[in-house]
Amino acid sequence: MALGFALMGTDGQARRGRLETAHGPVETPAFMPVGTAATVKALTPAMVAATGAQMVLANTYHLALRPGAERIARLGGLHAFMRWPRPVLTDSGGYQAMSLGSLAQVGEGGVRFRSHIDGARLELTPERAVEAQYLLDSDVTMALDECTPWPIDKDGAAQSMRRSMRWAARCRAAFRDRPGYGLFGIVQGGVHDDLRAESAETLKEIGFDGYAVGGLAVGEGQAVMFRVLDTVPGALPTDRPRYLMGVGKPGDIVGAVARGVDLFDCVLPTRSGRTAQAWTWDGPLNLRNARHAEDPAPLDARVACPASREFSRAYLHHLVKAGEMLGATLLSWHNTAFYQALMAEIRTAIEERRFEDWRRTFDGQQGGVRFDTDAAMLGGYA
């Protein structure tokens, strides 16, 4: 195993670390913008980099369908293809085994997909999922798993988790160790503490470069998610990175950091940008609202991004109402920058051992405002 991780400090359960990859370091805790199809929607790679993003996520299922992992390999790999020289993590396609419903058939061998684009057949076995990510040149390869839906009974969760653990062992056997590259296993087990503990122990016995927590942010709600996270991160090795998949809202991230999580991803920053929603240090804004029509204030002057500081809320409101694509671009840019600013403040607070004080201040700034967004939607890749 050749993916480096250094735990540089802690404050309570919150961790400050550094992940070393073939394409550079990632300071943790870190948030990865989602670039499902080799693009973070509405943004150029330079815009994403300017926000402070260190690593992006792409999706094996989508890229295997179009344009194909082999084609990307012939074109120099994902970094060259999408003009992103920094680290890349690729999800294995396990989420799509759940989200695509009848278009995905799960069996012991793997997942058989019928393309949501044109009906073409695609089979992802654990071995093929690892091979495709090798061809993509992913710094972090994710083991193929089955993301359990919500709700699911305990017997169903147990059967699914144990199949994912058998797949994890096959992924480990198929993975080619190289300097700066690594394979993460994924803890499953629904909301059942004993199943999550069994999954974590199985993955530790197999041995991975990092460990993810999957099967959350699928509709169970924040309180249940936090209850699961009260125990799972602590059951994982302290010297390996911990990744919470598909999460989430700023308050979710802060709460998960407090429980020992290092890495995050979610579609929320860009999806919200395309639906006129902006995250700020004072909570979320809906730029469709008429109250912004004559507001000359910037979105958030505390965020070091041109979209955050140089355009008025009135102008952004106008773009949204007029259906101009620039509105989605600017809001997505701002939201991506806000998330990176959030992670930078979290890292500093942990370094200075004042994370809990910072967290209380942050919660007060957010004012308890909640986004009216379906939790199940946030786990998606779009």
C-alpha positions in Angstrom: 0.0 0.0 0.0 1.5 3.3 -1.1 -1.0 6.1 -0.3 0.4 8.2 2.5 -1.6 9.7 5.3 -0.2 11.6 8.3 -2.4 12.5 11.3 -1.0 15.9 12.3 -3.2 16.7 15.2 -6.5 16.2 17.0 -9.0 18.3 18.9 -11.5 16.0 20.6 -12.4 13.5 17.9 -11.8 16.1 15.1 -8.7 15.3 13.1 -6.2 17.4 11.1 -4.2 15.3 8.6 -2.5 15.2 5.2 -3.2 12.7 2.5 -0.3 12.2 0.1 -1.2 11.1 -3.5 0.5 10.6 -6.8 -0.9 14.0 -7.9 -0.1 16.0 -4.8 -1.2 16.4 -1.1 -4.7 16.9 0.3 -5.0 18.7 3.6 -7.8 17.2 5.7 -10.5 17.6 6.6 -11.3 18.2 3.0 -14.3 18.5 0.7 -14.2 17.1 -2.8 -16.3 18.8 -5.5 -18.2 16.3 -7.5 -17.2 16.0 -11.1 -19.3 13.0 -12.1 -18.6 12.9 -15.8 -15.1 14.4 -15.6 -16.5 17.9 -15.1 -17.7 19.9 -12.0 -20.9 21.2 -13.5 -20.9 24.8 -14.8 -17.2 25.4 -13.8 -13.9 25.1 -15.6 -11.0 23.3 -13.9 -9.3 26.6 -13.3 -12.4 28.0 -11.5 -12.5 24.9 -9.3 -8.8 25.2 -8.5 -9.3 28.9 -7.6 -11.7 28.0 -4.9 -9.0 26.1 -3.1 -10.3 22.6 -4.0 -7.5 20.1 -3.7 -9.2 16.9 -5.0 -12.3 16.1 -7.1 -14.5 13.1 -7.4 -15.5 11.4 -10.6 -17.8 8.4 -11.2 -16.8 5.0 -12.7 -20.2 4.0 -13.9 -20.8 7.2 -15.8 -17.3 7.4 -17.3 -17.3 3.7 -18.2 -20.5 4.3 -20.2 -19.3 7.5 -21.8 -16.7 8.0 -23.1 -15.3 4.7 -21.8 -12.4 4.0 -19.4 -10.2 2.6 -22.2 -10.7 5.7 -24.3 -9.7 7.9 -21.4 -6.7 5.8 -20.8 -5.6 6.2 -24.4 -6.0 9.9 -24.0 -3.6 10.0 -21.1 -5.9 9.3 -18.1 -8.5 11.3 -16.3 -6.2 14.1 -15.1 -5.0 14.9 -18.7 -8.5 14.3 -20.1 -10.3 16.8 -17.9 -7.3 19.2 -17.4 -7.2 18.6 -13.6 -3.6 17.9 -12.5 -4.5 17.5 -8.8 -5.8 14.3 -7.1 -8.9 12.5 -8.2 -11.0 10.0 -6.3 -13.4 7.8 -8.3 -16.6 6.3 -6.9 -17.0 2.7 -8.0 -20.6 2.8 -9.2 -22.0 1.3 -6.1 -24.3 4.2 -5.5 -25.9 3.7 -8.9 -26.6 0.1 -8.0 -29.2 1.6 -5.7 -30.2 4.9 -7.4 -30.9 3.4 -10.8 -33.5 1.1 -9.5 -34.7 -1.4 -12.1 -31.8 -0.4 -14.4 -29.4 -2.2 -12.0 -29.4 -5.9 -11.1 -27.3 -6.8 -8.2 -25.9 -10.4 -7.8 -23.0 -12.1 -6.2 -20.9 -11.5 -9.2 -21.4 -7.7 -9.3 -23.9 -5.3 -10.8 -25.4 -5.5 -14.3 -26.6 -2.1 -15.5 -28.8 -1.1 -18.4 -27.6 2.3 -19.4 -29.8 5.2 -18.4 -28.6 6.9 -21.7 -29.3 4.4 -24.4 -30.1 1.0 -22.8 -26.6 -0.4 -23.5 -25.4 -3.2 -21.1 -22.6 -2.6 -18.6 -21.4 -5.1 -16.1 -19.3 -4.0 -13.1 -17.8 -6.8 -11.2 -15.4 -5.9 -8.3 -12.5 -6.7 -10.6 -13.9 -4.6 -13.5 -14.6 -1.7 -11.2 -11.0 -1.7 -10.0 -9.7 -2.2 -13.5 -11.7 0.7 -14.9 -10.4 3.0 -12.1 -6.9 1.9 -12.9 -7.5 2.9 -16.5 -8.9 6.3 -15.4 -5.7 6.7 -13.3 -7.6 7.5 -10.1 -5.4 8.4 -7.2 -8.1 6.9 -4.9 -10.0 3.8 -6.1 -13.2 2.9 -4.3 -14.1 -0.7 -3.7 -17.3 -1.8 -5.4 -20.1 -2.0 -2.9 -23.9 -2.0 -2.7 -25.3 1.2 -1.2 -28.2 0.1 0.9 -31.4 2.1 0.5 -33.5 3.7 3.2 -35.5 2.2 4.7 -34.3 -1.4 4.7 -34.9 -4.1 7.3 -32.0 -5.5 9.3 -31.9 -8.8 7.4 -31.7 -7.0 4.1 -29.0 -4.7 5.4 -27.0 -7.7 6.7 -27.2 -9.6 3.4 -26.2 -6.5 1.4 -23.3 -5.6 3.7 -21.9 -9.1 3.7 -22.0 -9.2 -0.1 -20.2 -5.9 -0.2 -17.6 -7.3 2.1 -17.0 -10.3 -0.2 -16.7 -7.8 -3.1 -14.3 -5.7 -1.0 -11.9 -8.7 -0.7 -12.1 -9.3 -4.4 -11.3 -5.6 -5.0 -8.3 -5.8 -2.7 -7.0 -8.8 -4.7 -7.5 -7.1 -8.0 -5.9 -3.7 -7.0 -2.4 -3.0 -8.2 -0.3 -1.2 -5.6 1.6 1.8 -6.9 3.3 4.7 -5.2 0.8 7.4 -4.5 -2.3 5.4 -5.3 -4.7 3.7 -2.9 -7.8 1.7 -2.5 -10.6 2.5 0.0 -13.0 0.0 1.5 -16.5 1.1 2.4 -18.3 0.4 5.6 -22.0 -0.6 5.1 -24.7 -2.0 7.4 -27.5 0.5 7.3 -28.3 2.1 10.7 -27.5 -1.0 12.7 -24.5 -0.6 15.0 -23.6 -4.3 15.2 -23.7 -4.6 11.4 -21.5 -1.5 11.0 -19.1 -2.9 13.5 -18.9 -6.2 11.7 -18.3 -4.4 8.4 -15.5 -2.3 9.9 -13.8 -5.3 11.4 -14.0 -7.2 8.1 -12.5 -4.3 6.1 -9.7 -3.9 8.7 -8.9 -7.6 8.3 -8.7 -7.3 4.5 -6.6 -4.1 4.8 -7.1 -0.9 2.9 -5.4 2.5 2.3 -8.4 4.3 3.6 -11.9 3.6 4.8 -15.2 5.2 3.8 -18.6 5.2 5.4 -21.3 4.6 2.8 -25.1 4.1 2.9 -25.8 7.4 4.7 -27.4 10.6 3.4 -30.0 8.5 1.7 -33.0 9.8 3.6 -32.4 8.7 7.2 -32.0 12.3 8.5 -29.2 14.0 10.3 -29.9 12.7 13.8 -29.8 9.1 12.7 -26.7 9.7 10.5 -24.9 11.3 13.5 -25.9 8.3 15.7 -24.2 6.0 13.3 -21.2 8.3 13.1 -20.9 8.3 16.9 -19.4 4.9 16.7 -18.2 4.0 13.1 -15.2 6.3 12.7 -13.8 5.2 16.1 -13.9 1.6 14.9 -11.6 2.4 12.0 -7.7 2.7 12.1 -6.5 6.0 13.4 -3.6 6.1 10.9 -5.8 5.9 7.8 -8.1 8.5 6.2 -11.9 8.3 6.8 -14.3 9.4 4.2 -18.1 10.0 4.6 -19.6 9.5 1.1 -22.2 11.9 -0.3 -22.4 14.4 2.6 -23.6 17.0 2.6 -24.9 20.3 4.0 -22.4 22.4 6.0 -23.9 21.5 9.3 -23.6 17.8 8.4 -20.0 18.2 7.5 -19.2 20.1 10.7 -20.9 17.5 12.8 -19.1 14.7 11.0 -15.7 16.3 11.5 -16.5 16.4 15.2 -17.0 12.7 15.0 -13.7 12.0 13.4 -14.3 12.1 9.6 -11.6 13.5 7.2 -13.0 13.5 3.7 -16.4 14.6 2.2 -18.1 14.9 -1.2 -21.6 16.0 -2.3 -23.3 17.4 -5.3 -25.0 20.1 -3.2 -22.7 23.1 -4.0 -23.2 22.9 -7.8 -26.8 21.5 -7.7 -27.8 24.3 -5.4 -26.1 26.8 -7.8 -28.2 25.5 -10.6 -31.4 25.9 -8.6 -30.7 29.5 -7.4 -29.6 28.6 -3.9 -26.4 29.9 -2.2 -24.7 29.0 1.0 -23.2 31.9 3.0 -21.7 32.2 6.5 -25.1 33.6 7.6 -27.0 30.6 6.2 -28.6 29.7 2.9 -30.2 32.2 0.4 -32.7 31.7 -2.3 -31.9 34.1 -5.1 -35.3 33.7 -6.6 -36.8 35.7 -3.7 -38.0 39.2 -4.6 -36.2 40.7 -1.5 -33.0 40.4 -3.5 -34.2 42.3 -6.5 -32.7 45.6 -5.4 -30.0 44.4 -2.9 -26.6 45.8 -3.9 -24.8 43.6 -1.4 -22.5 40.8 -2.5 -23.3 37.2 -1.8 -20.7 36.9 0.9 -17.7 39.2 1.2 -16.0 36.7 3.5 -15.5 34.2 0.7 -12.5 34.9 -1.5 -14.1 34.3 -4.8 -15.1 36.8 -7.5 -18.6 35.3 -7.6 -19.0 35.9 -3.9 -17.6 39.5 -3.8 -18.0 41.2 -7.2 -21.6 40.6 -8.2 -24.6 42.0 -6.3 -27.4 39.9 -5.1 -29.7 42.1 -7.3 -27.7 41.1 -10.4 -27.7 37.4 -9.4 -31.5 37.6 -8.8 -31.8 39.1 -12.3 -29.8 36.3 -13.9 -31.9 33.7 -12.2 -35.2 35.3 -13.1 -34.0 35.7 -16.7 -32.9 32.1 -17.0 -29.3 33.1 -17.9 -26.8 30.4 -17.6 -24.3 32.8 -16.0 -26.4 32.8 -12.9 -25.9 29.0 -12.4 -22.2 29.4 -13.1 -21.7 32.2 -10.6 -23.8 30.6 -7.9 -22.0 27.2 -8.4 -18.6 29.0 -8.2 -19.6 30.8 -5.0 -21.0 27.7 -3.4 -17.9 25.6 -4.2 -15.7 28.4 -2.8 -17.8 28.6 0.3 -17.4 24.9 1.0 -13.6 25.3 0.6 -13.6 28.3 2.9 -15.6 26.2 5.4 -13.0 23.4 5.3 -10.1 25.8 5.7 -11.6 27.4 8.8 -12.3 23.9 10.2 -8.6 22.9 9.6 -7.3 26.0 11.3 -9.7 25.6 14.3 -8.5 22.0 14.8 -4.8 23.1 14.5 -5.4 25.7 17.2 -7.4 23.3 19.4 -10.5 25.5 19.4 -12.8 23.5 17.2 -15.7 23.2 19.6 -15.7 27.0 20.2 -15.6 27.5 16.4 -18.4 25.0 15.9 -20.6 26.8 18.4 -20.0 30.1 16.6 -20.7 28.6 13.3 -24.0 27.1 14.5 -25.0 30.5 15.7 -24.1 32.2 12.4 -26.2 29.6 10.5 -29.1 30.4 12.8 -30.5 27.0 12.7 -31.7 27.6 9.1 -32.4 24.4 7.2 -32.3 23.9 3.5 -35.5 22.5 2.1 -33.7 19.8 0.1 -34.5 16.1 0.0 -31.7 14.3 1.8 -31.9 11.4 -0.6 -31.3 13.7 -3.5 -28.0 15.0 -2.0 -26.4 11.6 -2.1 -26.7 11.5 -5.9 -24.1 12.2 -8.6 -25.3 15.1 -10.9 
